[in-house]
């Protein structure tokens, strides 16, 4: 499958002129819808069945179990082809959804089986975003990169809105078994669409160094590139301090702080996703800030934490929804900018590996979510979220200061060069 980079089209919807993206985008959307539906359904099932916030947050962390495998998955995809890898992954999701649907329809589903199947899914799910971003990097011209990532992120944001609402409605009205049949249908659509995706070819005959050797090369490359190191640490920080509040800790907030049911939880999640959709749309249409894109990323992350500090003091549903919508906007724009920065600074030959290492940062959620559960039972929800926000602000400032020359020096030099040329 050839990489589609020649004669890049123009216009807001230019990424969709690339054939691969016309298959990838709806496939990503179907996968994200299924992810969001089952995340809400199973998190609520575990919380109600066990009545334990520690077990519920521990379950939420299982979906990030495979973050440690993401660099190896990215390296394997570099060898066998990213289309082959993404098709295999989505076929695996379909198989697991079928198991959960069968258990639900026969009234055999219990927290133990949910934990076991979620652990299997968690080995693979973190690498899905690795494949998506690497495929966008393969098939898009540089000037379309931010636009394409923005549209790709929109698929996730639309899914957070639709998946949460659809999942809650089906779960409340039909039960977990029929709801999981719908989840399986979305995975099936994603599996079929994955065969139309492009990307770099697999290496002929599996030639090249061993995977272990490639992993060593990739880690050494990142360690010796200061800008990439800064981006990786920032990604870890937002996954540790930022994302847990809007994901794994949200079911507890909905029930205990706001006094809501599963439908109310879906409204909070949908508000957050709607804001993220606005941020993604802005990046997809506008292409992101031109003057200081890295500075915009750090400013967006700092504002994100400030809004979380405000959210920690909310107790009225409508006010919480408004703040979460604002969180979604700044978070979406900041993360798109960070992804584009990584793709542009990465060696194309190591792109899958670099994005796999980036996915290791998601392991911050696997630590931050269960730690949040423990802290909530110790010091309370409000103090926990406020503490996460303050720690995130301090960490962001430290990263910006530690790698300031690699991050901002190149931008300043580039602006001076353009002014001189002008």
For each residue, the residues with C-beta under 8 A, 3 or more apart:
1: 20 81 83 197 198 199 200 201
2: 198 201
3: 138 139 198 199 200
4: 18 19 20 139 198
5: 8 139 140 141
6:
7:
8: 5 14 140 141 143 144
9: 14 17 18
10: 14
11: 14
12: 147 284 285
13: 16 17
14: 8 9 10 11 17 144 147
15: 18 21 140 144 147 148 151
16: 13 21 22 25 151
17: 9 13 14
18: 4 9 15 21 22 139 140 198
19: 4 22 23 196 198
20: 1 4 23 24 135 139 196 197 198 199
21: 15 16 18 24 25 136 139 140 148 151
22: 16 18 19 25 26 196
23: 19 20 26 27 193 194 195 196 197
24: 20 21 27 28 132 135 136 139 152 193 196 197
25: 16 21 22 28 29 151 152 155
26: 22 23 29 30 189 193
27: 23 24 30 31 90 189 190 193 194 197
28: 24 25 31 32 132 152 155 156 190
29: 25 26 32 33 155 158 159
30: 26 27 33 34 186 187 189 190 193
31: 27 28 34 35 90 93 128 186 187 190
32: 28 29 35 36 155 156 158 159 160 163
33: 29 30 36 37 159 162 163 166 186
34: 30 31 37 38 93 97 163 183 184 186 187 190
35: 31 32 38 39 125 159 163
36: 32 33 39 40 159 160 162 163 164 167 269
37: 33 34 40 41 163 164 166 167 170 179 182 183 186
38: 34 35 41 42 97 100 167 180 183
39: 35 36 42 43 60 63 163 167 247
40: 36 37 43 44 163 164 167 168 171 262 265 266 269
41: 37 38 44 45 167 170 171 176 179 180 183
42: 38 39 45 46 59 114 118
43: 39 40 46 47 56 59 60 248 251
44: 40 41 47 48 168 171 251 262 265
45: 41 42 48 49 109 111 114 171 176
46: 42 43 49 50 55 56 59 111 114 115
47: 43 44 50 51 52 53 56 251 252 255
48: 44 45 51
49: 45 46 110 111
50: 46 47 55 56 111
51: 47 48
52: 47 55 56
53: 47 56 57 252 256 373 376 377
54: 57 58 370 373 374 377
55: 46 50 52 58 59 111
56: 43 46 47 50 52 53 59 60 248 251 252 373
57: 53 54 60 61 248 249 252 369 370 372 373
58: 54 55 61 62 369 370 373
59: 42 43 46 55 56 62 111 114 115 118
60: 39 43 56 57 63 247 248 251 369
61: 57 58 64 65 248 365 366 367 369 370
62: 58 59 65 115 118 119 121 122
63: 39 60 118 121 122 125 126
64: 61 67 122 125 126 362 363 365 366
65: 61 62 68 119 122 123 126 366
66: 69 70 73 122 123 124 125 126 127
67: 64 70 126 359 360 361 362 363 366
68: 65 360 363
69: 66 72 73 123 126 127
70: 66 67 73 74 126 127 130 356 357 359 360 362
71: 74 75 215 218 219 353 356 357 359 360
72: 69 75 76 211 215 356
73: 66 69 70 76 77 85 124 127 130 356
74: 70 71 77 78 127 130 131 134 352 353 354 355 356 357 359
75: 71 72 78 79 211 214 215 218 352 353 356
76: 72 73 79 80 85 211
77: 73 74 80 81 82 84 85 86 130 131 134 352
78: 74 75 82 200 203 214 349 350 351 352 353
79: 75 76 202 203 206 208 211
80: 76 77 84 85 202 206
81: 1 77 84 85 199 200 201 202
82: 77 78 85 86 131 134 135 138 197 199 200 352
83: 1 86 87 135 194 195 197 198 199
84: 77 80 81 87 88 202
85: 73 76 77 80 81 82 88 89 127 131
86: 77 82 83 89 90 128 131 132 135 194 197
87: 83 84 90 91 191 194 195
88: 84 85 91 92
89: 85 86 92 93 124 127 128 131
90: 27 31 86 87 93 94 128 187 190 191 194
91: 87 88 94 95 191
92: 88 89 95 96 121 124
93: 31 34 89 90 96 97 121 124 125 187 190
94: 90 91 97 98 184 187 188 191
95: 91 92 98 99
96: 92 93 99 100 117 120 121
97: 34 38 93 94 100 101 180 183 184 187
98: 94 95 101 102 184
99: 95 96 102 103 117
100: 38 96 97 103 104 109 114 117 176 180 183
101: 97 98 104 105 177 180 181 183 184
102: 98 99 105 106 177
103: 99 100 106 108 109 113 177
104: 100 101 107 109 175 176 177 178 179 180
105: 101 102 177 178
106: 102 103 177
107: 104
108: 103 113
109: 45 100 103 104 113 114 176 177
110: 49 113 114
111: 45 46 49 50 55 59 114 115
112: 115 116
113: 103 108 109 110 116 117
114: 42 45 46 59 100 109 110 111 117 118
115: 46 59 62 111 112 118 119
116: 112 113 119 120
117: 96 99 100 113 114 120 121
118: 42 59 62 63 114 115 121 122
119: 62 65 115 116 122 123
120: 96 116 117 123 124
121: 62 63 92 93 96 117 118 124 125
122: 62 63 64 65 66 118 119 125 126
123: 65 66 69 119 120
124: 66 73 89 92 93 120 121 127 128
125: 35 63 64 66 93 121 122 128
126: 63 64 65 66 67 69 70 122 129 130 359 362
127: 66 69 70 73 74 85 89 124 130 131 356 359
128: 31 86 89 90 124 125 131 132
129: 126 132 133 355 359
130: 70 73 74 77 126 127 133 134 352 355 356 358 359
131: 74 77 82 85 86 89 127 128 134 135 352
132: 24 28 86 128 129 135 136 152
133: 129 130 136 137 149 152 339 343 355
134: 74 77 82 130 131 137 138 199 351 352 355
135: 20 24 82 83 86 131 132 138 139 197 198 199
136: 21 24 132 133 139 140 145 148 149 152 343
137: 133 134 140 145 343 346 348 351 355
138: 3 82 134 135 198 199 200 348 351
139: 3 4 5 18 20 21 24 135 136 198 199
140: 5 8 15 18 21 136 137 144 145 148
141: 5 8 144 145
142: 145 344
143: 8 287
144: 8 14 15 140 141 147 148
145: 136 137 140 141 142 148 149 340 343 344
146: 149 150 283 284 287 288 336 337 340
147: 12 14 15 144 150 151 283 284 285 287
148: 15 21 136 140 144 145 151 152
149: 133 136 145 146 152 153 283 336 339 340 343
150: 146 147 153 154 280 281 282 283 284 285 287 288 336
151: 15 16 21 25 147 148 154 155 280 284
152: 24 25 28 132 133 136 148 149 155 156
153: 149 150 156 157 276 280 283 284 332 335 336
154: 150 151 157 158 277 280 281 284
155: 25 28 29 32 151 152 158 159
156: 28 32 152 153 159 160 276 280
157: 153 154 160 161 273 274 276 277 279 280 328 332
158: 29 32 154 155 161 162 273 277
159: 29 32 33 35 36 155 156 162 163 273
160: 32 36 156 157 163 164 269 270 272 273 276 277
161: 157 158 164 165 270 273 274 277
162: 33 36 158 159 165 166
163: 32 33 34 35 36 37 39 40 159 160 166 167
164: 36 37 40 160 161 167 168 265 266 269 270 273
165: 161 162 168 169 266 270
166: 33 37 162 163 169 170 182
167: 36 37 38 39 40 41 163 164 170 171 179 183 266
168: 40 44 164 165 171 172 262 263 265 266
169: 165 166 172 173 263
170: 37 41 166 167 173 174 178 179 182
171: 40 41 44 45 167 168 174 175 176 179 262
172: 168 169 262 263
173: 169 170
174: 170 171 177 178 179
175: 104 171 178 179
176: 41 45 100 104 109 171 179 180
177: 101 102 103 104 105 106 109 174 180 181
178: 104 105 170 174 175 181 182
179: 37 41 104 167 170 171 174 175 176 182 183
180: 38 41 97 100 101 104 176 177 183 184
181: 101 177 178 184 185
182: 37 166 170 178 179 185 186
183: 34 37 38 41 97 100 101 167 179 180 186 187
184: 34 94 97 98 101 180 181 187 188
185: 181 182 188 189
186: 30 31 33 34 37 182 183 189 190
187: 30 31 34 90 93 94 97 183 184 190 191
188: 94 184 185 191 192
189: 26 27 30 185 186 192 193
190: 27 28 30 31 34 90 93 186 187 193 194
191: 87 90 91 94 187 188 194
192: 188 189 195
193: 23 24 26 27 30 189 190 196 197
194: 23 27 83 86 87 90 190 191 197
195: 23 83 87 192
196: 19 20 22 23 24 193
197: 1 20 23 24 27 82 83 86 135 193 194
198: 1 2 3 4 18 19 20 83 135 138 139
199: 1 3 20 81 82 83 134 135 138 139
200: 1 3 78 81 82 138
201: 1 2 81 204
202: 79 80 81 84
203: 78 79 206 207 208
204: 201 207
205:
206: 79 80 203
207: 203 204
208: 79 203 214
209: 213 214 217
210: 213 214
211: 72 75 76 79 214 215
212: 215 216
213: 209 210 216 217
214: 75 78 208 209 210 211 217 218 353
215: 71 72 75 211 212 218 219 353
216: 212 213 219 220
217: 209 213 214 220 221 350
218: 71 75 214 215 221 222 350 353 354 356 357
219: 71 215 216 222 223 357
220: 216 217 223 224
221: 217 218 224 225 228 347 350 354
222: 218 219 225 228 229 232 354 357
223: 219 220 229
224: 220 221
225: 221 222 228 229 345
226: 229 230 403 405 406
227: 230 231 341 345 403 406 407 410
228: 221 222 225 231 232 342 345 346 354
229: 222 223 225 226 232 233 403
230: 226 227 233 234 399 402 403 406 407
231: 227 228 234 235 338 341 342 345 358
232: 222 228 229 235 236 357 358 360 361
233: 229 230 236 237 399
234: 230 231 237 238 297 298 301 338 396 399
235: 231 232 238 239 338 358 361
236: 232 233 239 240 360 361 363 364
237: 233 234 240 241 242 301 364 392 395 396 399
238: 234 235 241 242 243 301 304 331 334 335 361 364 392
239: 235 236 242 243 244 361 362 363 364 365 368
240: 236 237 244 364 365 367 368 392
241: 237 238 244 305 364 368 388 389 391 392 395
242: 237 238 239 245 246 301 304 305 308 331 388 392
243: 238 239 246 247 364 365 368
244: 239 240 241 247 248 249 365 368 369 372 388
245: 242 249 250 308 311 372 385 388
246: 242 243 249 250 269 272 324 327 328 331
247: 39 60 243 244 250 365 369
248: 43 56 57 60 61 244 251 365 368 369 370 372 373
249: 57 244 245 246 252 253 369 372 373 376 381 384 385
250: 245 246 247 253 254 265 268 269
251: 43 44 47 56 60 248 254 255 265
252: 47 53 56 57 249 255 256 257 373 376 381
253: 249 250 256 257 258 268 320 381
254: 250 251 257 258 260 261 264 265 268
255: 47 251 252 258 259 260 261 265
256: 53 252 253 259 381
257: 252 253 254 314 315 381
258: 253 254 255 264 268 315 316 317 320
259: 255 256
260: 254 255 263 264 265 267 268 317
261: 254 255 264 265
262: 40 44 168 171 172 265 266
263: 168 169 172 260 266 267
264: 254 258 260 261 267 268 317
265: 40 44 164 168 250 251 254 255 260 261 262 268 269
266: 40 164 165 167 168 262 263 269 270
267: 260 263 264 270 271 317 321
268: 250 253 254 258 260 264 265 271 272 317 320 321 324
269: 36 40 160 164 246 250 265 266 272 273
270: 160 161 164 165 266 267 273 274
271: 267 268 274 275 320 321 322 324 325 328
272: 160 246 268 269 275 276 324 325 327 328
273: 157 158 159 160 161 164 269 270 276 277 328
274: 157 161 270 271 277 278 325 328
275: 271 272 278 279 324 325 326 327 328 329 331 332
276: 153 156 157 160 272 273 279 280 328 329 331 332
277: 154 157 158 160 161 273 274 280 281 328 332
278: 274 275 281 282 325 328 329 332
279: 157 275 276 282 283 328 329 330 331 332 333 336
280: 150 151 153 154 156 157 276 277 283 284 332 333 336
281: 150 154 277 278 284 285
282: 150 278 279 285 286 329 333
283: 146 147 149 150 153 279 280 286 287 288 332 333 336 337
284: 12 146 147 150 151 153 154 280 281
285: 12 147 150 281 282
286: 282 283
287: 143 146 147 150 283 290
288: 146 150 283 293 296 333 336 337 340
289: 292 293 296 337
290: 287 293
291: 415
292: 289 295 296 408 411
293: 288 289 290 296 297 337 340 341 411
294: 297 298 337 341 407 408 411
295: 292 298 299 408 411
296: 288 289 292 293 299 300 333 334 337
297: 234 293 294 300 301 334 337 338 341
298: 234 294 295 301 302 396 399 400 407
299: 295 296 302 303
300: 296 297 303 304 330 331 333 334 337
301: 234 237 238 242 297 298 304 305 330 334 392 396
302: 298 299 305 306 393 396 397
303: 299 300 306 307 330
304: 238 242 300 301 307 308 327 330 331 334 392
305: 241 242 301 302 308 309 389 390 392 393 396
306: 302 303 309 310 389 393
307: 303 304 310 311 323 326 327 330
308: 242 245 304 305 311 312 327 385 388 389 392
309: 305 306 312 313 385 386 389 390
310: 306 307 313 314 323
311: 245 307 308 314 320 323 324 327 385
312: 308 309 381 382 383 384 385 386 389
313: 309 310 382 386
314: 257 310 311 319 320 323
315: 257 258 319 320
316: 258 319 320
317: 258 260 264 267 268 320 321
318: 321 322
319: 314 315 316 322 323
320: 253 258 268 271 311 314 315 316 317 323 324
321: 267 268 271 317 318 324 325
322: 271 318 319 325 326
323: 307 310 311 314 319 320 326 327
324: 246 268 271 272 275 311 320 321 327 328
325: 271 272 274 275 278 321 322 328 329
326: 275 307 322 323 329 330
327: 246 272 275 304 307 308 311 323 324 330 331
328: 157 246 271 272 273 274 275 276 277 278 279 324 325 331 332
329: 275 276 278 279 282 325 326 332 333
330: 279 300 301 303 304 307 326 327 333 334
331: 238 242 246 275 276 279 300 304 327 328 334 335
332: 153 157 275 276 277 278 279 280 283 328 329 335 336
333: 279 280 282 283 288 296 300 329 330 336 337
334: 238 296 297 300 301 304 330 331 337 338
335: 153 238 331 332 338 339
336: 146 149 150 153 279 280 283 288 332 333 339 340
337: 146 283 288 289 293 294 296 297 300 333 334 340 341
338: 231 234 235 297 334 335 341 342
339: 133 149 335 336 342 343 358
340: 145 146 149 288 293 336 337 343 344
341: 227 231 293 294 297 337 338 344 345
342: 228 231 338 339 345 346 354 355 358
343: 133 136 137 145 149 339 340 346 351 355
344: 142 145 340 341
345: 225 227 228 231 341 342
346: 137 228 342 343 350 351 354 355
347: 221 350 351 354
348: 137 138 351
349: 78
350: 78 217 218 221 346 347 353 354
351: 78 134 137 138 343 346 347 348 354 355
352: 74 75 77 78 82 130 131 134 355 356
353: 71 74 75 78 214 215 218 350 356 357
354: 74 218 221 222 228 342 346 347 350 351 357 358
355: 74 129 130 133 134 137 342 343 346 351 352 358 359
356: 70 71 72 73 74 75 127 130 218 352 353 359 360
357: 70 71 74 218 219 222 232 353 354 360
358: 130 231 232 235 339 342 354 355 361
359: 67 70 71 74 126 127 129 130 355 356 362
360: 67 68 70 71 232 236 356 357 363
361: 67 232 235 236 238 239 358 364
362: 64 67 70 126 239 359 365 366
363: 64 67 68 236 239 360 366 367
364: 236 237 238 239 240 241 243 361 367 368
365: 61 64 239 240 243 244 247 248 362 368 369
366: 61 64 65 67 362 363 369 370
367: 61 240 363 364 370 371
368: 239 240 241 243 244 248 364 365 371 372 388
369: 57 58 60 61 244 247 248 249 365 366 372 373
370: 54 57 58 61 248 366 367 373 374
371: 367 368 374 375
372: 57 244 245 248 249 368 369 375 376 384 388
373: 53 54 56 57 58 248 249 252 369 370 376 377
374: 54 370 371 377 378
375: 371 372 378 379 383 384 387
376: 53 249 252 372 373 379 380 381 384
377: 53 54 373 374
378: 374 375
379: 375 376 383 384 387
380: 376 383 384
381: 249 252 253 256 257 312 376 384 385
382: 312 313 385 386
383: 312 375 379 380 386 387
384: 249 312 372 375 376 379 380 381 387 388
385: 245 249 308 309 311 312 381 382 388 389
386: 309 312 313 382 383 389 390
387: 375 379 383 384 390 391
388: 241 242 244 245 308 368 372 384 385 391 392
389: 241 305 306 308 309 312 385 386 392 393
390: 305 309 386 387 393 394
391: 241 387 388 394 395
392: 237 238 240 241 242 301 304 305 308 388 389 395 396
393: 302 305 306 389 390 396 397
394: 390 391 397 398
395: 237 241 391 392 398 399
396: 234 237 298 301 302 305 392 393 399 400
397: 302 393 394 400 401
398: 394 395 401 402
399: 230 233 234 237 298 395 396 402 403
400: 298 396 397 403 404 407 408
401: 397 398 404
402: 230 398 399
403: 226 227 229 230 399 400 406 407
404: 400 401 407 408 409
405: 226 408 409
406: 226 227 230 403 409 410
407: 227 230 294 298 400 403 404 410 411
408: 292 294 295 400 404 405 411 412
409: 404 405 406 412 413
410: 227 406 407 413 414
411: 292 293 294 295 407 408 414 415
412: 408 409 415 416
413: 409 410 416 417
414: 410 411 417 418
415: 291 411 412 418 419
416: 412 413 419 420
417: 413 414 420 421
418: 414 415 421 422
419: 415 416 422
420: 416 417
421: 417 418
422: 418 419
